[in-house]
Structure formats: C-alpha cells, structure tokens
Amino acid sequence: MSRPIAPRMSTVSGHVFRREGKRGTAWYMKWRDANGQHKRKLGMDWTGESGEPPAGHLRKRDAIGLLEETLVAARREARAIYEGRVVTVSPFGGAPWGEVAQAWLEWHRAEGDWAPSTLRNYESVLRSDGPLMTEFGEQPVRGIERREIRAWWVRIRESLSPRSANAQLTVFRIVVNWGDGMDEFAPVPDPSKGIRKAPEPPTGKAPFFEVEDVLAIARAAKAIHLELCDCKQFQHRAAASRFDEEIITLAAFAGLRRAELVSLRWENIDFDGMTIHVSESISAGERAVPKGKRVRTIPMAPQVAQILARLAPDDAKWSNELVFPGTGRDDKLDIDALSARFCKARDYAGVTRRKPRGNKMVLLTFHDLRHTFASVLARDPKIAPLEIQLAAGHASFVTTERYMHLRPRRDDAKRFGNAFAAAMAPEHDEVEAA
C-alpha cells in the first residue's frame, strides 16, 4: 500500500529581463509563487551614468531590488499557506489587466446596453497598440502599483490632449472597478485613486452658421447635384446627392443630427400637428435610438413643413418609408459621404466661418448646422431655454447655455433696474422726510 504524498511548500522563484518596445527598452520581472506564474512590467530602462532615474525609469539593480521584495513577500505567503495559517489571494496575482478589459467588453456586448458607437469607442481605447494595453495589458491586475499608474499618467498627459488622456484614465478605472465586482477577478484594487483628471479647456460659445450661410450652402449643394446629373459617369453620385439641398436646410431649421435626418420616416412627420417625432438614428452603421436614448418631438417650423410637403408622397401619414432614402428604396444615406458633400458645397459657396480645434482654427462642419438651429431660437426671448433644450435633444442644460449669450437682455436689464429702484425707494422717502 502506497503512502500518501505529503504536501510540499510552493516553490518561489523569479528573474528580471529587458524587452524592446515602441517607446524603448523596458524592464520586466517574471516569477512563480503559490498562486501561479506572473509577469509584470517594472518601468523603462535607465542608462544614465549618474543621478537618480526619472519617474517610471529604473536601472538593472533597481529591477532586481523590486524582484527581491516581491519574492520575499511571496515566500512568506507560501509558507503561511503551507502551514495552514492563512489562505490568501496574492496581491501580485490575478488575471492580466488586458484580459479583464476584454472580459468587460464582452460582458457589455452580451448585455447589449451600449450603442454600437459606444462599443466602437471603447474598442478603440483598448486597441492592442494603445496607451492602456501597451502599458498594462500583460500585467497582473492586482500587481499594478500606484507609482506605475502615476508615471504612466505623467507620460500620457504630455503626449495626449486633456480630453484623450482623461478618457484613458476613465477606462482604466472602469475596468478595475468592474473586475473588483466580478467573482472571477476579485479582489481588484484601484491604484489610480488620488489621481486627478486633467483640466479640460472650457467649451465656450457654440460656433454656428448664420441663416444666409445655410441657404448659400444649400443652393451650392443643388448646383453641384445638377452638375453631376449632366455627367453620365457620375450618375450614382448624383442619385446620392439628390436630397442634399433639403437635408442641409432641415439640419439648420429643425436641429436634427445627421443620423436622425437619414433615419427620418414619413410616419414621423405630423403635418396636422406641425411636429416631427425623432425616434430613430444610426450608431456605427446600425439602426439605433437617438443619442442619449432620448426620443423627442419637436415643433415643425412652416419653412420646414414647406420643404417636406414638396417631397411627401400621397400616403405620407401612414408610410414607413424613409424621407431621404439612399440609392436603394430602403437604404439609408451614408452619413460620412453626406458630410463630405456638405464640405464641398460649403467651399463652393465660399463660406469660411471657423471654430477652434486644439491649437488651430478649422472650418465649420455639418454638425454645426445644429448650432444654427439653437442659436436662432436663443435670439428670441419669447422661446424658453427649456424649449430649446428639449427641441435640440440636449442631455444637459449646460449644453443649451452655450447659446444663451445670444439672447437680447435689454428687458432683463430694465427689470433689474426696477428691482433696485424699488429697494432704494424707502431710503429715498426717509431722506425726503428728514
């Protein structure tokens, strides 16, 4: 009869090594403990002959020192587990951060709670050559230290815009917090606690086209379409551009987004009630609800009603057909091609209004037609700001406030003056009485 094999204490060992990467040579350590095999990036290789390495850099002896610290803690834990005194999860273990991130994406794909464009944006942030995956993709999720995340944050603050850097940090935090709530990966600490997001420049006033600009661009779009119609080799392009004049005008006069315009159906147009029901959009090429998952009904200005009435079929009230179909009856127009045609018409019309983008000024785009809609309404003091917010589909009133500087305030100034006059009246009466 064979004797039972006595349990052995887990072997703990490891080594450091260097690896060439896109940003240079980095130090890594690889070790085995009671929880399995692990690998972790330590920092960039420092080749300076004197002085202390800068943040995020280290020499070979520094890498060996970090490995020794890890092995000492791992041996202590292995003995405790062997002696039955404690059963713990190694703070250095866990799945690689990149694996947790991919599991997070797959979980949301299965839940279906994201718009396709949202999913595409997160996939872009988590691409294999991106700042997050390059730095933390292979590191055990419980082994990322505060000093590492801080050094990484300093680097991307220098190389990315504040908005892009904040997006990277936000996704890192979302992934580790999601992993901490999942039995498969928990516990997962968040080493980024205490790091403040980069201050982003204020949004400022919204850029917009004046109405005469819109009409000039719409006329230019029609002229370009007619030119295409005269060329047999451009018939497909002519068919795609046949509604450009109307689409450009409606974008400015009804405040609809590109994806909402090409998804608009005749059954959503109420000529009797003079309203447009916005209930459909496009997200990453797929049918979706409007941005922010907000269905809205907006008043239809007579100018908009006239344009739509010219295009409406006899059964428009009950028709499920698209108002602006693509080259096929049930095909939607390509919104990127629509934007490209708009830019060509804008240049054809000689409209040169610009807006800041980063450190340069760029020409206004199709999306800025929505700003025309909100700015025209903001200039009318009889239209309440809340009406503008609802009609434009702004998720927050903060967005609507970008247009409020256009509102005439003379009547407000007069009311303010009356209020102060009333407050000063008793004092004035007392002076006269004295």
Rosetta blueprint (number, residue, H / E / L):
1 M L
2 S L
3 R L
4 P L
5 I L
6 A L
7 P L
8 R L
9 M L
10 S L
11 T L
12 V L
13 S E
14 G E
15 H E
16 V E
17 F E
18 R E
19 R E
20 E E
21 G E
22 K L
23 R L
24 G E
25 T E
26 A E
27 W E
28 Y E
29 M E
30 K E
31 W E
32 R E
33 D E
34 A L
35 N L
36 G E
37 Q E
38 H E
39 K E
40 R E
41 K E
42 L E
43 G E
44 M E
45 D E
46 W L
47 T L
48 G L
49 E L
50 S L
51 G L
52 E L
53 P L
54 P L
55 A L
56 G L
57 H E
58 L E
59 R L
60 K H
61 R H
62 D H
63 A H
64 I H
65 G H
66 L H
67 L H
68 E H
69 E H
70 T H
71 L H
72 V H
73 A H
74 A H
75 R H
76 R H
77 E H
78 A H
79 R H
80 A H
81 I H
82 Y H
83 E L
84 G L
85 R L
86 V L
87 V L
88 T L
89 V L
90 S L
91 P L
92 F L
93 G L
94 G L
95 A L
96 P E
97 W H
98 G H
99 E H
100 V H
101 A H
102 Q H
103 A H
104 W H
105 L H
106 E H
107 W H
108 H H
109 R H
110 A H
111 E H
112 G L
113 D L
114 W L
115 A L
116 P H
117 S H
118 T H
119 L H
120 R H
121 N H
122 Y H
123 E H
124 S H
125 V H
126 L L
127 R L
128 S L
129 D L
130 G L
131 P H
132 L H
133 M H
134 T H
135 E H
136 F H
137 G L
138 E L
139 Q L
140 P E
141 V L
142 R L
143 G L
144 I L
145 E L
146 R H
147 R H
148 E H
149 I H
150 R H
151 A H
152 W H
153 W H
154 V H
155 R H
156 I H
157 R H
158 E H
159 S H
160 L L
161 S L
162 P H
163 R H
164 S H
165 A H
166 N H
167 A H
168 Q H
169 L H
170 T H
171 V H
172 F H
173 R H
174 I H
175 V H
176 V H
177 N H
178 W H
179 G H
180 D H
181 G L
182 M L
183 D L
184 E L
185 F L
186 A L
187 P L
188 V L
189 P L
190 D L
191 P L
192 S L
193 K L
194 G L
195 I L
196 R L
197 K L
198 A L
199 P L
200 E L
201 P L
202 P L
203 T L
204 G L
205 K L
206 A L
207 P L
208 F L
209 F L
210 E L
211 V H
212 E H
213 D H
214 V H
215 L H
216 A H
217 I H
218 A H
219 R H
220 A H
221 A H
222 K H
223 A H
224 I H
225 H H
226 L H
227 E H
228 L H
229 C H
230 D L
231 C L
232 K H
233 Q H
234 F H
235 Q H
236 H H
237 R H
238 A H
239 A H
240 A H
241 S L
242 R L
243 F L
244 D H
245 E H
246 E H
247 I H
248 I H
249 T H
250 L H
251 A H
252 A H
253 F H
254 A H
255 G L
256 L L
257 R L
258 R H
259 A H
260 E H
261 L H
262 V H
263 S L
264 L L
265 R E
266 W H
267 E H
268 N H
269 I E
270 D E
271 F L
272 D L
273 G L
274 M L
275 T E
276 I E
277 H E
278 V E
279 S L
280 E L
281 S E
282 I E
283 S E
284 A L
285 G L
286 E E
287 R E
288 A E
289 V L
290 P L
291 K H
292 G H
293 K H
294 R L
295 V L
296 R E
297 T E
298 I E
299 P E
300 M L
301 A L
302 P H
303 Q H
304 V H
305 A H
306 Q H
307 I H
308 L H
309 A H
310 R H
311 L H
312 A L
313 P L
314 D L
315 D L
316 A H
317 K H
318 W H
319 S L
320 N L
321 E L
322 L E
323 V L
324 F L
325 P E
326 G L
327 T L
328 G L
329 R L
330 D L
331 D L
332 K E
333 L L
334 D L
335 I H
336 D H
337 A H
338 L H
339 S H
340 A H
341 R H
342 F H
343 C H
344 K H
345 A H
346 R H
347 D H
348 Y H
349 A H
350 G L
351 V L
352 T L
353 R L
354 R E
355 K E
356 P E
357 R E
358 G L
359 N L
360 K E
361 M E
362 V E
363 L E
364 L L
365 T L
366 F L
367 H L
368 D H
369 L H
370 R H
371 H H
372 T H
373 F H
374 A H
375 S H
376 V H
377 L H
378 A H
379 R L
380 D L
381 P L
382 K L
383 I L
384 A L
385 P H
386 L H
387 E H
388 I H
389 Q H
390 L H
391 A H
392 A H
393 G L
394 H L
395 A L
396 S L
397 F H
398 V H
399 T H
400 T H
401 E H
402 R H
403 Y H
404 M H
405 H H
406 L H
407 R L
408 P L
409 R L
410 R H
411 D H
412 D H
413 A H
414 K H
415 R H
416 F H
417 G H
418 N H
419 A H
420 F H
421 A H
422 A H
423 A H
424 M H
425 A H
426 P H
427 E H
428 H H
429 D H
430 E H
431 V H
432 E H
433 A H
434 A L
